Amino acid sequence: MQKKVIFQKNLLYSYEINQIFEKACENALNRFKSPVITAEILLLTILEEKNSRGGKLLKKLLKTETEWFLLRYKILKKLHNQEVQIRSEISKNQHYFGYLLKTQLSDNEFEKLLHKRLLEESVSTFRNLLVIETLERNIFEILEDEVKISILASNTRRYSNQL
């Protein structure tokens, strides 16, 4: 069975959303040293962008400034605890696999791994499963399909009729 690729060339969204995603990316990489934009990082970015529509909405939902600071603190504390555990329990060459695992689990599942101190073992198992799955695939076919999709998506080259 062959997968059907649905690709929308021009995804429409507002300039404000673009700014929030760029700021979330910057926060993830620079502030939290994480290669993944988690829901927490995205929420924190929206929360801190007080002039955006999302920031204004959150400001209205949180009745007092104290509630705003408490929510921000809880998010920061959770992010810090998860990052510290990833960096301290997982060997450096497996950090990316830890972040990949984090993206595949729900927040509760990831917290349970941290609580039960199974993070290192889980990341190693996840890495091994990814390697096995990768070796079982025909990488050349996948690469060929990806190149074709890339060509279709970015086929904006215009040729001059002049000689």
C-alpha positions in Angstrom: 0.0 0.0 0.0 1.5 3.3 -1.1 0.9 6.4 1.0 -0.8 9.3 -0.7 1.0 12.6 0.0 -1.2 15.6 0.4 0.8 18.7 0.2 -0.6 22.2 0.3 1.8 24.5 -1.3 0.5 27.8 0.1 -0.6 27.5 3.7 -2.3 30.6 4.7 -2.0 32.0 8.2 -1.6 35.5 9.7 1.6 37.4 10.1 1.0 37.3 13.9 1.0 33.5 13.9 4.3 33.5 12.0 5.8 35.9 14.6 4.7 33.6 17.4 6.2 30.5 15.8 9.5 32.3 15.1 9.6 33.5 18.7 8.7 30.0 20.0 11.5 28.6 17.8 13.9 31.2 19.2 12.8 30.4 22.8 13.2 26.7 22.3 16.7 27.0 20.9 18.2 29.9 22.8 16.3 30.1 26.1 15.6 26.4 26.8 18.3 24.8 24.6 15.8 22.4 23.2 15.4 21.3 19.5 11.7 20.8 20.0 8.9 23.4 20.3 6.7 21.8 22.9 3.2 22.8 23.8 4.6 24.4 26.9 7.1 26.5 25.0 4.4 27.6 22.5 2.0 28.5 25.4 4.7 30.4 27.2 5.5 32.3 24.1 1.9 33.3 23.6 1.6 34.2 27.2 4.6 36.5 27.1 3.6 38.2 23.9 1.2 40.5 25.6 0.4 42.6 22.5 -0.7 39.6 20.4 -4.3 38.5 20.2 -3.5 35.2 22.0 -1.6 37.1 24.7 -4.5 39.5 25.2 -6.9 36.6 25.4 -4.9 34.8 28.0 -4.6 38.1 29.9 -8.4 38.3 30.0 -8.8 34.7 31.0 -6.3 35.1 33.9 -8.2 37.5 36.1 -5.2 38.9 38.1 -1.6 39.6 37.3 -0.7 37.1 40.1 -2.5 34.3 38.2 -0.6 35.3 35.1 2.7 35.0 36.9 1.7 31.7 38.6 0.8 30.1 35.3 4.1 31.4 33.8 6.0 30.0 36.8 4.4 26.6 36.6 5.2 26.4 32.9 8.8 27.5 33.4 9.2 25.0 36.3 7.9 22.1 34.3 10.1 23.0 31.3 13.1 23.3 33.6 12.5 20.0 35.4 12.1 18.1 32.1 15.2 19.7 30.5 17.3 19.0 33.5 16.3 15.4 33.6 16.9 14.9 29.9 20.3 16.5 30.1 21.4 14.7 33.3 20.0 11.2 32.9 20.6 10.7 29.1 24.0 10.6 27.6 24.8 13.5 25.4 24.9 11.5 22.1 21.3 10.4 22.8 19.7 13.8 23.7 18.0 14.1 20.3 16.5 10.7 20.7 15.2 11.8 24.1 13.6 14.8 22.5 12.1 12.7 19.7 10.7 10.3 22.4 9.2 13.3 24.2 7.4 14.3 21.0 5.9 10.8 20.6 4.5 10.6 24.2 1.8 12.4 25.9 2.8 14.8 28.7 1.5 12.4 31.3 3.4 9.4 29.8 6.6 11.5 29.7 6.1 12.6 33.3 5.6 9.0 34.4 8.9 8.0 32.8 10.6 10.8 34.7 8.9 9.9 38.0 9.7 6.2 37.7 13.3 7.0 36.6 12.9 5.1 33.4 14.0 7.8 31.0 17.4 6.6 30.1 16.2 3.0 29.5 13.2 4.3 27.5 15.3 6.5 25.3 17.8 3.6 24.6 14.9 1.3 23.7 13.3 4.0 21.5 16.6 4.7 19.7 17.1 0.9 19.0 13.6 0.6 17.7 14.1 3.6 15.4 17.4 2.2 14.1 15.8 -1.2 13.4 12.8 0.4 11.7 15.1 2.5 9.6 17.3 -0.4 8.5 14.2 -2.4 7.4 13.1 0.3 5.0 14.4 0.9 1.5 16.0 4.3 2.1 16.7 4.8 -1.7 12.9 4.7 -2.5 12.1 7.0 0.4 14.8 9.4 -0.7 13.6 9.3 -4.3 10.0 10.1 -3.2 11.2 13.0 -1.0 13.2 14.5 -3.8 10.1 14.3 -6.1 8.0 15.9 -3.5 10.6 18.6 -2.9 10.8 19.3 -6.7 7.0 19.6 -6.9 6.8 21.8 -3.8 9.5 24.2 -4.8 9.2 24.2 -8.6 9.1 28.0 -8.9 12.1 28.3 -11.2 11.3 30.5 -14.2 13.4 30.3 -17.4 14.0 33.3 -19.7 12.9 33.0 -23.3 15.9 35.0 -24.3 19.0 33.4 -25.8 
